[in-house]
Amino acid sequence: MYIAMYIPGWAPWRAAANMTGEPMTKTSTTEFRNNMASFKAKVARNPDHPIAVMDHNVTAFVVVSPDYIEGLEATIDLLCDPQAMAALADSAEDIKAGRVVPHGKVRKMVGLK
């Protein structure tokens, strides 16, 4: 199942990039209507790449995978959690101060190769 959303005025859909930082695929409403199955398959193959469907050069709606929406929801939940944000800020300070352990060393500490 794929979700088509129309969210007027919501800034993330106006962004020109997807979650990977690459430019978002854009198509016209006519092209989308004529090739809906191929766009659905494209989103299925690349769940982190939503497709913006344009109507007169304005985003009318965006087609995304359910996994993409779940990722956005998880990110919003994290950003709304004061304790998580405080922990994230503490982590950033630890990185700046050099209080980090290399990944390979952590793997050895927990018994992984």
A tleap script that builds the chain and sets N, CA, C and O, in Angstrom:
source leaprc.protein.ff14SB
mol = sequence {
  NMET TYR ILE ALA MET TYR ILE PRO GLY TRP
  ALA PRO TRP ARG ALA ALA ALA ASN MET THR
  GLY GLU PRO MET THR LYS THR SER THR THR
  GLU PHE ARG ASN ASN MET ALA SER PHE LYS
  ALA LYS VAL ALA ARG ASN PRO ASP HIE PRO
  ILE ALA VAL MET ASP HIE ASN VAL THR ALA
  PHE VAL VAL VAL SER PRO ASP TYR ILE GLU
  GLY LEU GLU ALA THR ILE ASP LEU LEU CYS
  ASP PRO GLN ALA MET ALA ALA LEU ALA ASP
  SER ALA GLU ASP ILE LYS ALA GLY ARG VAL
  VAL PRO HIE GLY LYS VAL ARG LYS MET VAL
  GLY LEU CLYS
}
set mol.1.N position { 0.843 -1.182 0.000 }
set mol.1.CA position { 0.000 0.000 0.000 }
set mol.1.C position { 0.881 1.236 0.000 }
set mol.1.O position { 1.909 1.277 0.676 }
set mol.2.N position { 0.475 2.238 -0.759 }
set mol.2.CA position { 1.218 3.484 -0.849 }
set mol.2.C position { 0.295 4.623 -0.508 }
set mol.2.O position { -0.916 4.546 -0.712 }
set mol.3.N position { 0.863 5.650 0.000 }
set mol.3.CA position { 0.076 6.750 0.511 }
set mol.3.C position { 0.302 7.969 -0.375 }
set mol.3.O position { 1.443 8.353 -0.631 }
set mol.4.N position { -0.772 8.570 -0.835 }
set mol.4.CA position { -0.687 9.839 -1.550 }
set mol.4.C position { -1.215 10.902 -0.604 }
set mol.4.O position { -2.332 10.793 -0.099 }
set mol.5.N position { -0.429 11.909 -0.368 }
set mol.5.CA position { -0.803 12.911 0.615 }
set mol.5.C position { -0.889 14.287 -0.029 }
set mol.5.O position { -0.088 14.632 -0.897 }
set mol.6.N position { -1.843 15.043 0.395 }
set mol.6.CA position { -1.925 16.449 0.031 }
set mol.6.C position { -1.874 17.237 1.321 }
set mol.6.O position { -2.796 17.186 2.135 }
set mol.7.N position { -0.795 17.961 1.498 }
set mol.7.CA position { -0.632 18.722 2.728 }
set mol.7.C position { -0.260 20.151 2.331 }
set mol.7.O position { 0.923 20.483 2.259 }
set mol.8.N position { -1.244 20.988 2.077 }
set mol.8.CA position { -0.935 22.349 1.641 }
set mol.8.C position { -0.189 23.126 2.712 }
set mol.8.O position { -0.563 23.119 3.885 }
set mol.9.N position { 0.866 23.792 2.288 }
set mol.9.CA position { 1.613 24.646 3.192 }
set mol.9.C position { 2.593 23.945 4.108 }
set mol.9.O position { 3.272 24.602 4.897 }
set mol.10.N position { 2.685 22.602 4.024 }
set mol.10.CA position { 3.629 21.900 4.899 }
set mol.10.C position { 4.999 21.921 4.248 }
set mol.10.O position { 5.198 21.322 3.191 }
set mol.11.N position { 5.934 22.600 4.865 }
set mol.11.CA position { 7.244 22.890 4.281 }
set mol.11.C position { 8.027 21.675 3.789 }
set mol.11.O position { 8.650 21.780 2.732 }
set mol.12.N position { 8.043 20.513 4.484 }
set mol.12.CA position { 8.872 19.411 3.980 }
set mol.12.C position { 8.524 18.980 2.558 }
set mol.12.O position { 9.406 18.525 1.829 }
set mol.13.N position { 7.272 19.109 2.147 }
set mol.13.CA position { 6.917 18.693 0.790 }
set mol.13.C position { 7.376 19.700 -0.241 }
set mol.13.O position { 7.416 19.396 -1.433 }
set mol.14.N position { 7.723 20.900 0.206 }
set mol.14.CA position { 8.238 21.908 -0.716 }
set mol.14.C position { 9.732 21.724 -0.953 }
set mol.14.O position { 10.290 22.264 -1.908 }
set mol.15.N position { 10.367 20.963 -0.083 }
set mol.15.CA position { 11.810 20.752 -0.219 }
set mol.15.C position { 12.107 20.006 -1.511 }
set mol.15.O position { 11.311 19.188 -1.973 }
set mol.16.N position { 13.253 20.301 -2.078 }
set mol.16.CA position { 13.614 19.692 -3.361 }
set mol.16.C position { 14.371 18.389 -3.174 }
set mol.16.O position { 14.828 17.801 -4.154 }
set mol.17.N position { 14.513 17.929 -1.950 }
set mol.17.CA position { 15.298 16.717 -1.711 }
set mol.17.C position { 14.481 15.710 -0.917 }
set mol.17.O position { 13.532 16.054 -0.214 }
set mol.18.N position { 14.889 14.443 -1.058 }
set mol.18.CA position { 14.257 13.376 -0.297 }
set mol.18.C position { 15.117 13.084 0.928 }
set mol.18.O position { 16.020 13.857 1.247 }
set mol.19.N position { 14.850 11.990 1.607 }
set mol.19.CA position { 15.593 11.679 2.836 }
set mol.19.C position { 17.072 11.399 2.583 }
set mol.19.O position { 17.879 11.495 3.507 }
set mol.20.N position { 17.434 11.062 1.373 }
set mol.20.CA position { 18.835 10.783 1.070 }
set mol.20.C position { 19.572 12.033 0.613 }
set mol.20.O position { 20.778 11.990 0.372 }
set mol.21.N position { 18.856 13.145 0.493 }
set mol.21.CA position { 19.485 14.394 0.071 }
set mol.21.C position { 19.512 14.577 -1.433 }
set mol.21.O position { 19.958 15.615 -1.921 }
set mol.22.N position { 19.044 13.592 -2.173 }
set mol.22.CA position { 19.003 13.702 -3.626 }
set mol.22.C position { 17.760 14.483 -4.031 }
set mol.22.O position { 16.786 14.523 -3.278 }
set mol.23.N position { 17.777 15.106 -5.217 }
set mol.23.CA position { 16.586 15.839 -5.660 }
set mol.23.C position { 15.366 14.925 -5.728 }
set mol.23.O position { 15.458 13.784 -6.180 }
set mol.24.N position { 14.226 15.436 -5.275 }
set mol.24.CA position { 12.994 14.656 -5.313 }
set mol.24.C position { 12.521 14.527 -6.748 }
set mol.24.O position { 12.566 15.488 -7.516 }
set mol.25.N position { 12.068 13.337 -7.103 }
set mol.25.CA position { 11.497 13.123 -8.425 }
set mol.25.C position { 10.204 13.917 -8.526 }
set mol.25.O position { 9.378 13.889 -7.614 }
set mol.26.N position { 10.033 14.623 -9.634 }
set mol.26.CA position { 8.820 15.401 -9.852 }
set mol.26.C position { 8.203 14.958 -11.164 }
set mol.26.O position { 8.908 14.622 -12.116 }
set mol.27.N position { 6.882 14.962 -11.203 }
set mol.27.CA position { 6.160 14.623 -12.418 }
set mol.27.C position { 4.866 15.424 -12.460 }
set mol.27.O position { 4.393 15.916 -11.435 }
set mol.28.N position { 4.309 15.546 -13.639 }
set mol.28.CA position { 3.035 16.263 -13.778 }
set mol.28.C position { 1.880 15.342 -13.413 }
set mol.28.O position { 2.023 14.119 -13.403 }
set mol.29.N position { 0.741 15.940 -13.114 }
set mol.29.CA position { -0.434 15.133 -12.807 }
set mol.29.C position { -0.829 14.268 -13.999 }
set mol.29.O position { -1.261 13.130 -13.818 }
set mol.30.N position { -0.688 14.787 -15.199 }
set mol.30.CA position { -1.030 14.015 -16.400 }
set mol.30.C position { -0.105 12.817 -16.547 }
set mol.30.O position { -0.562 11.698 -16.783 }
set mol.31.N position { 1.206 13.053 -16.406 }
set mol.31.CA position { 2.177 11.959 -16.505 }
set mol.31.C position { 1.929 10.916 -15.421 }
set mol.31.O position { 2.017 9.716 -15.678 }
set mol.32.N position { 1.619 11.373 -14.217 }
set mol.32.CA position { 1.339 10.443 -13.126 }
set mol.32.C position { 0.098 9.601 -13.432 }
set mol.32.O position { 0.111 8.381 -13.271 }
set mol.33.N position { -0.955 10.255 -13.867 }
set mol.33.CA position { -2.206 9.548 -14.184 }
set mol.33.C position { -1.970 8.503 -15.282 }
set mol.33.O position { -2.483 7.387 -15.200 }
set mol.34.N position { -1.198 8.868 -16.301 }
set mol.34.CA position { -0.956 7.966 -17.419 }
set mol.34.C position { 0.000 6.822 -17.086 }
set mol.34.O position { -0.001 5.801 -17.772 }
set mol.35.N position { 0.806 6.979 -16.055 }
set mol.35.CA position { 1.829 5.977 -15.719 }
set mol.35.C position { 1.824 5.626 -14.235 }
set mol.35.O position { 2.880 5.395 -13.647 }
set mol.36.N position { 0.659 5.586 -13.637 }
set mol.36.CA position { 0.553 5.372 -12.198 }
set mol.36.C position { 1.259 4.091 -11.749 }
set mol.36.O position { 1.942 4.092 -10.725 }
set mol.37.N position { 1.102 3.007 -12.498 }
set mol.37.CA position { 1.710 1.729 -12.102 }
set mol.37.C position { 3.230 1.835 -12.056 }
set mol.37.O position { 3.863 1.288 -11.154 }
set mol.38.N position { 3.817 2.533 -13.020 }
set mol.38.CA position { 5.277 2.642 -13.023 }
set mol.38.C position { 5.775 3.514 -11.867 }
set mol.38.O position { 6.833 3.245 -11.299 }
set mol.39.N position { 5.019 4.552 -11.520 }
set mol.39.CA position { 5.410 5.379 -10.376 }
set mol.39.C position { 5.262 4.603 -9.070 }
set mol.39.O position { 6.098 4.726 -8.175 }
set mol.40.N position { 4.213 3.815 -8.961 }
set mol.40.CA position { 4.029 2.973 -7.775 }
set mol.40.C position { 5.204 2.002 -7.642 }
set mol.40.O position { 5.742 1.811 -6.552 }
set mol.41.N position { 5.594 1.393 -8.763 }
set mol.41.CA position { 6.730 0.463 -8.736 }
set mol.41.C position { 8.024 1.185 -8.359 }
set mol.41.O position { 8.857 0.637 -7.638 }
set mol.42.N position { 8.188 2.406 -8.845 }
set mol.42.CA position { 9.398 3.176 -8.535 }
set mol.42.C position { 9.487 3.471 -7.041 }
set mol.42.O position { 10.563 3.366 -6.452 }
set mol.43.N position { 8.356 3.842 -6.423 }
set mol.43.CA position { 8.344 4.102 -4.978 }
set mol.43.C position { 8.587 2.803 -4.212 }
set mol.43.O position { 9.256 2.807 -3.179 }
set mol.44.N position { 8.044 1.690 -4.716 }
set mol.44.CA position { 8.251 0.397 -4.057 }
set mol.44.C position { 9.724 0.001 -4.086 }
set mol.44.O position { 10.243 -0.531 -3.104 }
set mol.45.N position { 10.396 0.256 -5.201 }
set mol.45.CA position { 11.829 -0.082 -5.329 }
set mol.45.C position { 12.707 0.858 -4.508 }
set mol.45.O position { 13.756 0.451 -4.006 }
set mol.46.N position { 12.287 2.096 -4.373 }
set mol.46.CA position { 13.078 3.117 -3.687 }
set mol.46.C position { 12.220 3.818 -2.634 }
set mol.46.O position { 11.783 4.948 -2.855 }
set mol.47.N position { 11.970 3.167 -1.490 }
set mol.47.CA position { 11.046 3.739 -0.506 }
set mol.47.C position { 11.489 5.074 0.085 }
set mol.47.O position { 10.662 5.805 0.631 }
set mol.48.N position { 12.767 5.404 -0.010 }
set mol.48.CA position { 13.237 6.685 0.521 }
set mol.48.C position { 13.178 7.795 -0.521 }
set mol.48.O position { 13.707 8.886 -0.303 }
set mol.49.N position { 12.536 7.519 -1.655 }
set mol.49.CA position { 12.464 8.482 -2.748 }
set mol.49.C position { 11.006 8.779 -3.103 }
set mol.49.O position { 10.461 8.172 -4.025 }
set mol.50.N position { 10.369 9.706 -2.381 }
set mol.50.CA position { 8.991 10.064 -2.714 }
set mol.50.C position { 8.919 10.764 -4.073 }
set mol.50.O position { 9.923 11.264 -4.582 }
set mol.51.N position { 7.742 10.789 -4.637 }
set mol.51.CA position { 7.530 11.425 -5.935 }
set mol.51.C position { 6.547 12.571 -5.752 }
set mol.51.O position { 5.419 12.367 -5.304 }
set mol.52.N position { 6.979 13.767 -6.100 }
set mol.52.CA position { 6.115 14.942 -6.030 }
set mol.52.C position { 5.336 15.046 -7.338 }
set mol.52.O position { 5.921 15.084 -8.421 }
set mol.53.N position { 4.029 15.091 -7.226 }
set mol.53.CA position { 3.175 15.230 -8.399 }
set mol.53.C position { 2.766 16.701 -8.484 }
set mol.53.O position { 2.135 17.247 -7.580 }
set mol.54.N position { 3.144 17.316 -9.593 }
set mol.54.CA position { 3.002 18.750 -9.755 }
set mol.54.C position { 1.751 19.100 -10.575 }
set mol.54.O position { 1.403 18.409 -11.532 }
set mol.55.N position { 1.096 20.178 -10.178 }
set mol.55.CA position { -0.032 20.723 -10.931 }
set mol.55.C position { 0.287 22.192 -11.172 }
set mol.55.O position { 0.247 23.001 -10.245 }
set mol.56.N position { 0.599 22.534 -12.404 }
set mol.56.CA position { 1.002 23.898 -12.769 }
set mol.56.C position { 2.206 24.355 -11.942 }
set mol.56.O position { 2.217 25.453 -11.386 }
set mol.57.N position { 3.219 23.486 -11.875 }
set mol.57.CA position { 4.477 23.756 -11.165 }
set mol.57.C position { 4.328 23.952 -9.659 }
set mol.57.O position { 5.204 24.536 -9.021 }
set mol.58.N position { 3.231 23.472 -9.091 }
set mol.58.CA position { 3.015 23.498 -7.643 }
set mol.58.C position { 2.772 22.063 -7.202 }
set mol.58.O position { 2.030 21.331 -7.857 }
set mol.59.N position { 3.390 21.651 -6.093 }
set mol.59.CA position { 3.192 20.293 -5.611 }
set mol.59.C position { 1.732 20.097 -5.217 }
set mol.59.O position { 1.225 20.752 -4.307 }
set mol.60.N position { 1.062 19.175 -5.928 }
set mol.60.CA position { -0.336 18.855 -5.635 }
set mol.60.C position { -0.408 17.791 -4.559 }
set mol.60.O position { -1.222 17.886 -3.641 }
set mol.61.N position { 0.444 16.771 -4.666 }
set mol.61.CA position { 0.544 15.726 -3.657 }
set mol.61.C position { 1.838 14.983 -3.859 }
set mol.61.O position { 2.519 15.143 -4.872 }
set mol.62.N position { 2.169 14.163 -2.871 }
set mol.62.CA position { 3.411 13.405 -2.888 }
set mol.62.C position { 3.080 11.942 -2.642 }
set mol.62.O position { 2.301 11.609 -1.749 }
set mol.63.N position { 3.679 11.077 -3.442 }
set mol.63.CA position { 3.475 9.637 -3.278 }
set mol.63.C position { 4.682 9.082 -2.537 }
set mol.63.O position { 5.825 9.259 -2.957 }
set mol.64.N position { 4.403 8.407 -1.424 }
set mol.64.CA position { 5.465 7.868 -0.589 }
set mol.64.C position { 5.118 6.448 -0.168 }
set mol.64.O position { 3.961 6.031 -0.238 }
set mol.65.N position { 6.121 5.720 0.265 }
set mol.65.CA position { 5.883 4.383 0.791 }
set mol.65.C position { 5.470 4.498 2.256 }
set mol.65.O position { 5.767 5.499 2.907 }
set mol.66.N position { 4.789 3.485 2.775 }
set mol.66.CA position { 4.447 3.497 4.205 }
set mol.66.C position { 5.694 3.588 5.084 }
set mol.66.O position { 5.657 4.225 6.137 }
set mol.67.N position { 6.795 2.961 4.667 }
set mol.67.CA position { 8.036 3.030 5.448 }
set mol.67.C position { 8.543 4.464 5.558 }
set mol.67.O position { 9.079 4.858 6.594 }
set mol.68.N position { 8.375 5.240 4.497 }
set mol.68.CA position { 8.803 6.636 4.507 }
set mol.68.C position { 8.007 7.412 5.557 }
set mol.68.O position { 8.576 8.177 6.336 }
set mol.69.N position { 6.685 7.209 5.572 }
set mol.69.CA position { 5.823 7.885 6.552 }
set mol.69.C position { 6.200 7.456 7.970 }
set mol.69.O position { 6.268 8.292 8.871 }
set mol.70.N position { 6.444 6.160 8.174 }
set mol.70.CA position { 6.837 5.671 9.499 }
set mol.70.C position { 8.137 6.328 9.936 }
set mol.70.O position { 8.288 6.678 11.107 }
set mol.71.N position { 9.079 6.502 9.012 }
set mol.71.CA position { 10.338 7.170 9.335 }
set mol.71.C position { 10.130 8.622 9.733 }
set mol.71.O position { 10.746 9.109 10.681 }
set mol.72.N position { 9.254 9.313 9.002 }
set mol.72.CA position { 8.940 10.702 9.354 }
set mol.72.C position { 8.286 10.784 10.731 }
set mol.72.O position { 8.612 11.656 11.537 }
set mol.73.N position { 7.357 9.863 10.987 }
set mol.73.CA position { 6.685 9.860 12.288 }
set mol.73.C position { 7.670 9.601 13.421 }
set mol.73.O position { 7.593 10.239 14.471 }
set mol.74.N position { 8.591 8.669 13.213 }
set mol.74.CA position { 9.598 8.369 14.239 }
set mol.74.C position { 10.494 9.578 14.481 }
set mol.74.O position { 10.848 9.876 15.622 }
set mol.75.N position { 10.857 10.270 13.414 }
set mol.75.CA position { 11.686 11.470 13.547 }
set mol.75.C position { 10.945 12.557 14.307 }
set mol.75.O position { 11.514 13.209 15.183 }
set mol.76.N position { 9.693 12.750 13.975 }
set mol.76.CA position { 8.889 13.763 14.680 }
set mol.76.C position { 8.756 13.400 16.157 }
set mol.76.O position { 8.884 14.264 17.023 }
set mol.77.N position { 8.500 12.127 16.445 }
set mol.77.CA position { 8.411 11.688 17.844 }
set mol.77.C position { 9.699 12.004 18.593 }
set mol.77.O position { 9.663 12.496 19.721 }
set mol.78.N position { 10.833 11.719 17.965 }
set mol.78.CA position { 12.133 11.985 18.589 }
set mol.78.C position { 12.320 13.478 18.829 }
set mol.78.O position { 12.753 13.885 19.907 }
set mol.79.N position { 11.997 14.291 17.832 }
set mol.79.CA position { 12.184 15.735 17.959 }
set mol.79.C position { 11.252 16.361 18.990 }
set mol.79.O position { 11.541 17.437 19.515 }
set mol.80.N position { 10.135 15.695 19.285 }
set mol.80.CA position { 9.172 16.205 20.271 }
set mol.80.C position { 9.460 15.704 21.682 }
set mol.80.O position { 8.787 16.114 22.627 }
set mol.81.N position { 10.431 14.840 21.840 }
set mol.81.CA position { 10.751 14.251 23.139 }
set mol.81.C position { 11.893 15.045 23.781 }
set mol.81.O position { 13.035 14.939 23.332 }
set mol.82.N position { 11.611 15.835 24.818 }
set mol.82.CA position { 12.650 16.661 25.441 }
set mol.82.C position { 13.836 15.846 25.959 }
set mol.82.O position { 14.980 16.286 25.846 }
set mol.83.N position { 13.579 14.662 26.527 }
set mol.83.CA position { 14.680 13.841 27.040 }
set mol.83.C position { 15.565 13.346 25.892 }
set mol.83.O position { 16.791 13.341 26.007 }
set mol.84.N position { 14.948 12.937 24.798 }
set mol.84.CA position { 15.728 12.471 23.645 }
set mol.84.C position { 16.558 13.615 23.065 }
set mol.84.O position { 17.715 13.419 22.695 }
set mol.85.N position { 15.973 14.795 22.987 }
set mol.85.CA position { 16.709 15.947 22.456 }
set mol.85.C position { 17.871 16.334 23.371 }
set mol.85.O position { 18.938 16.721 22.893 }
set mol.86.N position { 17.664 16.228 24.687 }
set mol.86.CA position { 18.747 16.524 25.628 }
set mol.86.C position { 19.873 15.502 25.469 }
set mol.86.O position { 21.050 15.859 25.491 }
set mol.87.N position { 19.504 14.227 25.307 }
set mol.87.CA position { 20.518 13.190 25.103 }
set mol.87.C position { 21.270 13.418 23.802 }
set mol.87.O position { 22.480 13.200 23.735 }
set mol.88.N position { 20.558 13.858 22.764 }
set mol.88.CA position { 21.195 14.143 21.481 }
set mol.88.C position { 22.173 15.313 21.615 }
set mol.88.O position { 23.271 15.275 21.060 }
set mol.89.N position { 21.774 16.345 22.348 }
set mol.89.CA position { 22.660 17.490 22.582 }
set mol.89.C position { 23.893 17.055 23.376 }
set mol.89.O position { 25.008 17.481 23.077 }
set mol.90.N position { 23.691 16.208 24.386 }
set mol.90.CA position { 24.826 15.686 25.161 }
set mol.90.C position { 25.769 14.901 24.258 }
set mol.90.O position { 26.989 15.023 24.374 }
set mol.91.N position { 25.215 14.104 23.370 }
set mol.91.CA position { 26.038 13.311 22.442 }
set mol.91.C position { 26.858 14.212 21.537 }
set mol.91.O position { 28.029 13.939 21.268 }
set mol.92.N position { 26.241 15.283 21.069 }
set mol.92.CA position { 26.970 16.224 20.213 }
set mol.92.C position { 28.135 16.854 20.975 }
set mol.92.O position { 29.222 17.034 20.426 }
set mol.93.N position { 27.900 17.182 22.233 }
set mol.93.CA position { 28.974 17.740 23.067 }
set mol.93.C position { 30.091 16.712 23.266 }
set mol.93.O position { 31.271 17.059 23.220 }
set mol.94.N position { 29.716 15.443 23.488 }
set mol.94.CA position { 30.719 14.380 23.640 }
set mol.94.C position { 31.576 14.264 22.384 }
set mol.94.O position { 32.793 14.100 22.473 }
set mol.95.N position { 30.954 14.347 21.233 }
set mol.95.CA position { 31.709 14.256 19.972 }
set mol.95.C position { 32.665 15.423 19.853 }
set mol.95.O position { 33.835 15.238 19.519 }
set mol.96.N position { 32.173 16.639 20.126 }
set mol.96.CA position { 33.034 17.828 20.062 }
set mol.96.C position { 34.219 17.721 21.010 }
set mol.96.O position { 35.323 18.158 20.684 }
set mol.97.N position { 33.989 17.134 22.196 }
set mol.97.CA position { 35.036 17.024 23.213 }
set mol.97.C position { 35.935 15.808 22.995 }
set mol.97.O position { 36.894 15.603 23.739 }
set mol.98.N position { 35.628 14.999 21.974 }
set mol.98.CA position { 36.459 13.830 21.698 }
set mol.98.C position { 36.158 12.633 22.577 }
set mol.98.O position { 36.939 11.682 22.614 }
set mol.99.N position { 35.053 12.664 23.277 }
set mol.99.CA position { 34.668 11.545 24.139 }
set mol.99.C position { 33.903 10.501 23.312 }
set mol.99.O position { 32.698 10.307 23.473 }
set mol.100.N position { 34.640 9.849 22.436 }
set mol.100.CA position { 34.045 8.840 21.550 }
set mol.100.C position { 34.903 7.583 21.555 }
set mol.100.O position { 36.091 7.631 21.876 }
set mol.101.N position { 34.302 6.477 21.202 }
set mol.101.CA position { 35.015 5.205 21.092 }
set mol.101.C position { 34.824 4.726 19.646 }
set mol.101.O position { 33.690 4.654 19.172 }
set mol.102.N position { 35.904 4.402 18.945 }
set mol.102.CA position { 35.781 3.937 17.572 }
set mol.102.C position { 34.888 2.691 17.467 }
set mol.102.O position { 34.850 1.858 18.373 }
set mol.103.N position { 34.192 2.588 16.368 }
set mol.103.CA position { 33.243 1.499 16.139 }
set mol.103.C position { 33.902 0.128 16.311 }
set mol.103.O position { 33.339 -0.756 16.956 }
set mol.104.N position { 35.080 -0.045 15.742 }
set mol.104.CA position { 35.776 -1.325 15.846 }
set mol.104.C position { 36.073 -1.713 17.285 }
set mol.104.O position { 35.975 -2.885 17.648 }
set mol.105.N position { 36.434 -0.736 18.101 }
set mol.105.CA position { 36.725 -0.996 19.510 }
set mol.105.C position { 35.452 -1.400 20.263 }
set mol.105.O position { 35.490 -2.291 21.111 }
set mol.106.N position { 34.335 -0.750 19.957 }
set mol.106.CA position { 33.064 -1.101 20.591 }
set mol.106.C position { 32.677 -2.527 20.228 }
set mol.106.O position { 32.225 -3.283 21.088 }
set mol.107.N position { 32.850 -2.900 18.968 }
set mol.107.CA position { 32.515 -4.265 18.523 }
set mol.107.C position { 33.335 -5.280 19.329 }
set mol.107.O position { 32.797 -6.300 19.759 }
set mol.108.N position { 34.611 -5.014 19.534 }
set mol.108.CA position { 35.445 -5.921 20.312 }
set mol.108.C position { 34.999 -5.952 21.778 }
set mol.108.O position { 34.993 -7.011 22.405 }
set mol.109.N position { 34.631 -4.804 22.314 }
set mol.109.CA position { 34.189 -4.728 23.713 }
set mol.109.C position { 32.942 -5.577 23.971 }
set mol.109.O position { 32.778 -6.138 25.054 }
set mol.110.N position { 32.067 -5.665 22.965 }
set mol.110.CA position { 30.824 -6.432 23.145 }
set mol.110.C position { 30.934 -7.841 22.574 }
set mol.110.O position { 29.951 -8.582 22.540 }
set mol.111.N position { 32.128 -8.205 22.129 }
set mol.111.CA position { 32.365 -9.578 21.665 }
set mol.111.C position { 31.994 -9.846 20.224 }
set mol.111.O position { 31.765 -10.998 19.857 }
set mol.112.N position { 31.928 -8.808 19.390 }
set mol.112.CA position { 31.655 -9.008 17.969 }
set mol.112.C position { 32.946 -8.884 17.177 }
set mol.112.O position { 33.882 -8.199 17.592 }
set mol.113.N position { 32.984 -9.548 16.044 }
set mol.113.CA position { 34.191 -9.454 15.210 }
set mol.113.C position { 34.125 -8.284 14.275 }
set mol.113.O position { 35.057 -8.058 13.503 }
savepdb mol mol.pdb
quit
